Amino acid sequence: MVKVRLKGLKIARSRGKYYVYVRATGKALISGFEGSKAQLIKKLEDPDMIGAYNAHRGTRTYPNQTLGWLVAWYQSDDCAEYKSLAQSTRENYDAALLYLEPEYDAPLDTITPAAVYGVRDKCAVAKWPAFADNVTTTLSSMFNAAVKRGKMPSNPAKGIERARKADPNANREWLPAEWAAVMARAPAHLRIAYMIARHLGYRSQSVVAVTWKNYQPDPRFRMCFRMAHRKNGERHWLPASPLLQEYLALLKVRTKDGKIALRFNGQPWESEEQLQKQSSNFLAKLTKKGLVEPGLTLHGLRVSFAAEIKRVTGANDAQIARALGDRDDRMGSHYTRHVEQENQVALAFFSLMSTGTERDLENGRMQVFQNGGNTSNVIDLKD
C-alpha cells in the first residue's frame, strides 16, 4: 500500500488521549483516541480516514479541461473504470492523485509525454521510483478513461518507461531445503499462510481472504477450493493437494464461513500488507542466520507452485496460467521461465552424452553426471 502524508493536520494529546484536527478549519477528524502514537498513525492511514480528511479540507472546483477538473470526474461516480478498481488499487491511485494536487491547475493540452516524464523524474527523487511509477500508471489509466469519452484526444502517459528497474529474479522459487527450514521454525499463523500459498499458488491478497466456505468437497480430488480472486474477479477452481487437506484437517481454530489464515491472536489479517510485512521480517531473520538464502519472499511460493506443476506435469503456459488464476497466458511463462531454462540445459547435456551414457541412465546408473561420464565407480541403483 502506498502511504501519503496528510498535510495540514494538528495532533494534540490530552489526558492520555489523542485528538486530530484539520488545521485550516478546526474540524476534528479523531477525538479521544486511546492508544500509542504508532497506532494513531496507522488509524490515519485507513481509507475512511483519508476520505474524511479530503471532505473536511474542502474540495476546490477547477476550470474545465484542467488536470484538477479531470481528476474530479475520474474519482466521481460517473467514471465506471474508477468505480471498478480493487480497493488496494484505488488506494494507490488516490495516493498518486493526491501527490499531483499542486499540478491540478495545468490545462490538459499542456500535458505531453515530456511533461509526464518530468513529473515521473521529479517524483522519483522526492519520493521513490516505485511511487513515481504508480503516479504514471494512475495518469495513464485516468487518461485512457478520458480518451474513451472524448475528454482528451490522446493519452500522453501511454508507454512511459518505468523509473524503477524491476529485478527479474525477485520472488524466486523456494528451494526444498529452504521450505523445510522455514516450516520448522515459522510460528503457526505464518505456517497456515505459507501452506496456502505453496499448495494453491495464491497471492497474499487471496491468502488473507480465503474462507472455509471456499474449501469444498470435490468428487475427483476429495476437496477443492472455489474462489473469485480480487485481482481479476475470475471464478477459480483448484483441487486441494493431499498434503494441504491433511494440514487443514489438523487446524482447530475455525468457523464455518471464517477466514482460514488467521493472525497469532486468532483474528483475521487486517490486510495483505500486514501479512507481507510479518512474513518479510520473519524470513529476514532466517536469512541473517544463514538458514535460507537471500531473496525469499511470500510471493515466491506462487512461483514454487507453478514450477512444480511445470516439472511434474510438463504443463504449457496456458495451463499454468489457469492453475494460477491468471487470464494472461504469458504469466504461465513468467512464473516458470527458470524451469524452462533448466529443461533446455538438461537437453543440452543429454545431447552431448554418448549412447553408452544414455544407456547407463536408462539402467539407473544416475551417478554418471557426478563422475563426468566415467562409469567405473558408479553404483548401480538396481543392485
BAKE-618458 format. One line per 8 residues: their letters; for each residue x, y, z of C-alpha. Coordinates in Angstrom, 2 decimals, always signed. Example, Ala and Ser with C-alpha at 12.3 -4.5 7.8 and 13.67 -1.06 7.14 Angstrom:
residues 2
as) +12.30/-4.50/+7.80; +13.67/-1.06/+7.14
END
This chain:
residues 383
mvkvrlkg) +0.00/+0.00/+0.00; +1.30/+3.46/-0.88; +1.44/+5.90/+2.03; +0.84/+9.63/+1.62; +1.44/+12.25/+4.27; -1.76/+14.11/+5.13; -0.82/+17.76/+5.24; -2.41/+20.43/+7.43
lkiarsrg) -3.28/+18.24/+10.40; -2.81/+19.13/+14.05; -2.32/+16.29/+16.53; -2.98/+17.02/+20.20; -2.83/+14.81/+23.29; -4.83/+15.35/+26.46; -5.19/+13.04/+29.45; -3.65/+10.14/+27.54
kyyvyvra) -5.94/+10.51/+24.53; -5.19/+11.80/+21.05; -7.16/+14.37/+19.06; -6.59/+15.14/+15.36; -7.85/+18.32/+13.72; -7.73/+19.84/+10.23; -5.63/+22.91/+10.94; -7.32/+25.16/+8.37
tgkalisg) -10.90/+24.51/+9.50; -10.57/+23.27/+13.06; -12.71/+20.25/+12.20; -11.96/+17.16/+14.29; -11.02/+14.01/+12.41; -10.38/+11.90/+15.51; -11.45/+12.60/+19.08; -10.42/+10.76/+22.24
fegskaql) -8.26/+8.11/+20.56; -6.76/+5.68/+23.07; -3.54/+4.00/+22.03; +0.03/+4.69/+21.05; +1.26/+7.29/+18.56; +2.11/+4.49/+16.13; -1.44/+3.14/+16.39; -2.82/+6.61/+15.75
ikkledpd) -0.71/+6.99/+12.61; -1.93/+3.60/+11.42; -5.50/+4.74/+12.04; -4.90/+7.82/+9.88; -3.79/+5.53/+7.04; -7.23/+3.90/+6.84; -9.12/+4.67/+3.61; -12.07/+6.01/+5.65
migaynah) -9.79/+8.49/+7.37; -8.33/+9.67/+4.07; -11.87/+10.19/+2.80; -12.82/+12.18/+5.89; -9.64/+14.24/+5.53; -10.47/+15.10/+1.93; -14.04/+16.00/+2.88; -13.04/+18.31/+5.75
rgtrtypn) -10.34/+20.18/+3.90; -12.85/+21.16/+1.23; -12.92/+20.46/-2.48; -11.83/+23.17/-4.85; -13.52/+23.47/-8.23; -11.13/+23.62/-11.18; -11.82/+25.06/-14.64; -12.83/+22.74/-17.46
qtlgwlva) -10.07/+20.97/-19.32; -7.60/+21.18/-16.45; -5.99/+18.29/-14.62; -7.98/+19.03/-11.45; -11.23/+19.02/-13.45; -10.33/+15.63/-14.92; -9.37/+14.17/-11.53; -12.71/+15.27/-10.06
wyqsddca) -14.53/+13.49/-12.88; -12.35/+10.39/-12.64; -12.96/+9.95/-8.89; -16.69/+10.57/-9.19; -19.47/+8.03/-9.65; -19.59/+8.99/-13.32; -16.39/+7.08/-14.11; -17.01/+3.35/-14.34
eykslaqs) -13.31/+2.50/-14.61; -12.52/+4.11/-11.27; -15.50/+2.51/-9.55; -14.44/-0.95/-10.77; -10.93/-0.74/-9.27; -9.99/-3.14/-6.49; -9.74/-1.42/-3.11; -5.95/-1.72/-2.92
trenydaa) -5.56/-0.34/-6.44; -7.92/+2.52/-5.72; -5.96/+3.44/-2.59; -2.73/+3.52/-4.63; -4.37/+5.67/-7.32; -5.81/+8.06/-4.72; -2.36/+8.46/-3.19; -0.87/+9.29/-6.60
llylepey) -3.60/+11.81/-7.43; -3.21/+13.47/-4.03; +0.52/+13.85/-4.73; -0.31/+15.55/-8.05; -2.62/+18.13/-6.44; -0.14/+21.04/-6.90; -0.40/+20.43/-10.67; -4.22/+20.49/-10.84
dapldtit) -4.32/+23.92/-12.48; -2.42/+22.63/-15.52; -4.51/+22.68/-18.75; -4.83/+19.23/-20.27; -3.45/+20.37/-23.62; -0.14/+21.24/-21.93; +0.32/+17.68/-20.62; +2.68/+16.00/-23.08
paavygvr) +4.78/+12.80/-22.79; +7.75/+15.03/-21.97; +5.76/+16.67/-19.17; +4.79/+13.27/-17.76; +8.44/+12.20/-17.82; +9.26/+15.39/-15.93; +6.69/+14.59/-13.24; +7.94/+11.00/-13.05
dkcavakw) +11.59/+12.03/-12.63; +10.78/+14.68/-10.03; +8.61/+12.25/-8.09; +11.30/+9.54/-8.14; +13.64/+11.95/-6.34; +11.09/+13.48/-3.97; +9.51/+10.12/-3.09; +10.93/+6.91/-4.54
pafadnvt) +10.96/+5.23/-8.00; +8.16/+2.75/-7.30; +5.85/+5.58/-6.21; +6.79/+7.54/-9.35; +5.73/+4.53/-11.42; +2.43/+4.43/-9.53; +1.88/+8.08/-10.48; +2.45/+7.43/-14.20
ttlssmfn) +0.28/+4.29/-14.09; -2.52/+6.26/-12.44; -2.29/+9.04/-15.01; -2.32/+6.56/-17.87; -5.42/+4.79/-16.52; -7.23/+8.09/-15.97; -6.24/+9.42/-19.41; -7.40/+6.19/-21.07
aavkrgkm) -10.81/+6.58/-19.47; -10.91/+10.23/-20.59; -9.96/+9.41/-24.20; -12.82/+6.91/-24.43; -15.28/+9.67/-23.57; -13.82/+12.40/-25.72; -12.42/+14.41/-22.83; -8.89/+14.11/-24.25
psnpakgi) -7.66/+13.43/-27.81; -4.90/+11.03/-26.71; -3.13/+9.55/-23.69; +0.19/+11.38/-23.10; +1.17/+8.90/-20.35; +0.93/+5.85/-22.60; +4.20/+3.99/-22.99; +6.07/+5.94/-20.32
erarkadp) +9.05/+3.88/-19.18; +9.23/+2.83/-15.57; +11.52/+4.67/-13.18; +12.10/+1.58/-11.10; +14.03/-1.20/-12.75; +12.43/-4.40/-11.55; +14.64/-7.31/-10.57; +13.74/-10.18/-12.94
nanrewlp) +14.82/-12.67/-10.26; +12.72/-11.17/-7.47; +10.24/-13.54/-5.79; +12.31/-16.57/-6.73; +11.30/-20.18/-6.17; +11.90/-21.60/-2.71; +14.39/-24.46/-2.61; +13.20/-27.67/-0.87
aewaavma) +15.71/-27.20/+1.95; +14.50/-23.63/+2.46; +10.88/-24.74/+2.65; +11.81/-27.32/+5.29; +13.84/-24.79/+7.29; +11.07/-22.20/+7.24; +8.25/-24.56/+8.14; +10.26/-26.00/+11.02
rapahlri) +10.68/-22.54/+12.56; +7.69/-20.45/+11.46; +5.00/-19.58/+14.01; +1.69/-21.33/+13.46; -0.08/-18.29/+11.97; +2.58/-17.90/+9.27; +2.67/-21.64/+8.56; -1.01/-21.52/+7.60
aymiarhl) -0.36/-18.70/+5.14; +2.69/-20.47/+3.72; +0.79/-23.74/+3.19; -1.98/-21.96/+1.29; +0.48/-20.03/-0.86; +2.63/-23.10/-1.57; -0.12/-25.58/-2.37; -2.60/-23.22/-4.08
gyrsqsvv) -0.29/-20.61/-5.55; -2.46/-17.84/-4.09; -1.34/-14.23/-3.99; -1.16/-12.74/-0.49; -4.42/-10.85/-1.07; -6.16/-14.20/-1.67; -4.35/-15.90/+1.21; -5.84/-13.43/+3.70
avtwknyq) -9.27/-13.57/+2.03; -9.89/-17.31/+1.50; -12.51/-18.78/+3.84; -13.61/-22.23/+4.94; -16.65/-21.70/+2.74; -14.30/-21.70/-0.27; -12.99/-25.13/+0.78; -15.49/-27.55/-0.76
pdprfrmc) -15.98/-31.26/-1.50; -14.93/-32.48/-4.93; -15.78/-35.89/-6.48; -12.35/-36.28/-8.12; -9.96/-34.84/-5.53; -11.99/-35.15/-2.30; -11.63/-31.41/-1.61; -11.09/-28.31/-3.71
frmahrkn) -11.09/-24.52/-3.50; -13.57/-22.33/-5.36; -12.88/-18.63/-5.07; -13.21/-15.39/-7.03; -9.86/-13.63/-6.79; -9.91/-9.90/-6.12; -7.06/-9.28/-8.58; -9.16/-10.03/-11.66
gerhwlpa) -12.57/-11.22/-10.45; -12.03/-14.63/-12.05; -14.01/-17.53/-10.60; -11.24/-20.02/-9.92; -11.36/-23.75/-9.17; -8.34/-25.65/-7.89; -8.00/-29.09/-6.29; -6.55/-29.21/-2.79
spllqeyl) -3.43/-31.34/-2.63; -3.45/-34.29/-0.20; -0.79/-32.55/+1.90; -2.88/-29.42/+2.19; -6.01/-31.42/+3.02; -4.12/-33.25/+5.75; -2.78/-29.99/+7.16; -6.14/-28.21/+7.15
allkvrtk) -7.78/-31.15/+8.92; -5.48/-30.53/+11.89; -6.41/-26.86/+12.35; -8.51/-26.37/+15.47; -9.40/-22.67/+15.18; -12.08/-22.34/+12.53; -15.58/-21.11/+11.88; -17.97/-22.23/+9.19
dgkialrf) -17.54/-19.19/+6.95; -14.49/-17.64/+8.63; -11.05/-16.94/+7.22; -8.62/-19.86/+7.09; -5.43/-17.86/+7.56; -5.52/-16.11/+10.92; -3.13/-13.98/+12.95; -1.44/-15.13/+16.17
ngqpwese) -4.47/-13.94/+18.18; -6.98/-15.90/+16.12; -8.25/-12.80/+14.31; -8.24/-12.33/+10.52; -5.36/-10.46/+8.94; -6.19/-6.77/+8.64; -4.66/-6.58/+5.16; -2.34/-8.38/+2.78
eqlqkqss) +0.32/-5.79/+3.63; +0.21/-6.82/+7.27; +0.83/-10.45/+6.32; +3.59/-9.50/+3.88; +5.38/-7.38/+6.48; +5.30/-10.05/+9.18; +6.44/-12.70/+6.70; +9.21/-10.47/+5.38
nflakltk) +10.50/-9.73/+8.88; +10.49/-13.42/+9.80; +12.26/-14.52/+6.60; +14.83/-11.75/+7.02; +15.77/-13.17/+10.43; +16.28/-16.63/+8.94; +18.37/-15.12/+6.16; +20.56/-13.30/+8.67
kglvepgl) +21.15/-16.60/+10.49; +22.14/-18.27/+7.22; +19.24/-20.73/+7.33; +17.88/-19.60/+3.95; +19.41/-17.77/+1.01; +18.64/-14.09/+0.37; +15.61/-13.23/-1.74; +13.00/-15.46/-0.11
tlhglrvs) +9.51/-13.89/-0.24; +5.93/-14.93/+0.38; +5.14/-14.37/-3.30; +7.96/-16.75/-4.16; +5.68/-19.60/-3.04; +3.44/-18.77/-6.00; +6.49/-19.33/-8.18; +7.20/-22.62/-6.37
faaeikrv) +3.64/-23.78/-7.01; +3.86/-23.00/-10.72; +7.34/-24.52/-11.05; +6.21/-27.81/-9.52; +3.32/-28.05/-11.98; +5.74/-27.45/-14.85; +8.26/-30.04/-13.68; +5.82/-32.76/-12.69
tgandaqi) +3.24/-32.49/-15.47; +5.01/-30.60/-18.26; +2.01/-28.26/-18.45; +2.14/-25.47/-21.01; +1.98/-21.75/-20.25; -1.79/-21.52/-20.70; -2.43/-24.43/-18.33; -0.12/-22.99/-15.68
aralgdrd) -1.75/-19.57/-16.01; -5.18/-21.14/-15.45; -3.93/-23.01/-12.38; -2.66/-19.69/-11.04; -5.97/-17.98/-11.76; -4.41/-15.64/-14.35; -6.13/-14.61/-17.56; -2.91/-13.90/-19.43
drmgshyt) -1.11/-16.99/-20.74; +2.17/-15.09/-20.54; +2.03/-15.31/-16.75; +2.50/-19.06/-17.05; +5.79/-18.37/-18.79; +6.71/-15.59/-16.36; +6.48/-17.86/-13.32; +8.21/-20.87/-14.88
rhveqenq) +10.84/-19.37/-17.18; +13.60/-20.65/-14.88; +12.19/-24.19/-15.19; +12.22/-23.90/-18.96; +15.85/-22.80/-18.74; +16.62/-25.87/-16.63; +14.94/-28.07/-19.24; +16.98/-26.52/-22.04
valaffsl) +20.21/-27.08/-20.12; +19.24/-30.67/-19.36; +18.50/-31.30/-23.04; +21.89/-29.86/-23.94; +23.62/-32.26/-21.55; +21.66/-35.21/-22.85; +22.57/-34.33/-26.44; +26.27/-34.36/-25.52
mstgterd) +26.09/-37.73/-23.84; +27.26/-40.82/-25.70; +24.95/-43.71/-26.46; +26.62/-45.64/-23.66; +25.93/-42.88/-21.18; +22.30/-42.74/-22.19; +22.10/-46.49/-21.67; +23.65/-46.09/-18.23
lengrmqv) +20.97/-43.54/-17.37; +18.24/-45.87/-18.55; +19.70/-48.62/-16.34; +19.61/-46.40/-13.30; +23.31/-45.53/-13.13; +22.46/-41.93/-12.22; +25.86/-41.05/-10.75; +27.27/-40.71/-14.26
fqnggnts) +26.64/-36.95/-14.01; +28.78/-36.63/-10.88; +31.56/-38.75/-12.38; +31.83/-36.80/-15.63; +30.90/-39.77/-17.78; +33.29/-42.22/-16.09; +31.21/-45.25/-15.11; +33.94/-47.24/-13.40
nvidlkd) +32.92/-46.12/-9.89; +29.17/-45.90/-10.42; +26.84/-47.70/-8.08; +24.07/-49.42/-10.00; +20.77/-48.41/-8.44; +19.30/-51.77/-9.43; +21.73/-53.67/-7.14
END
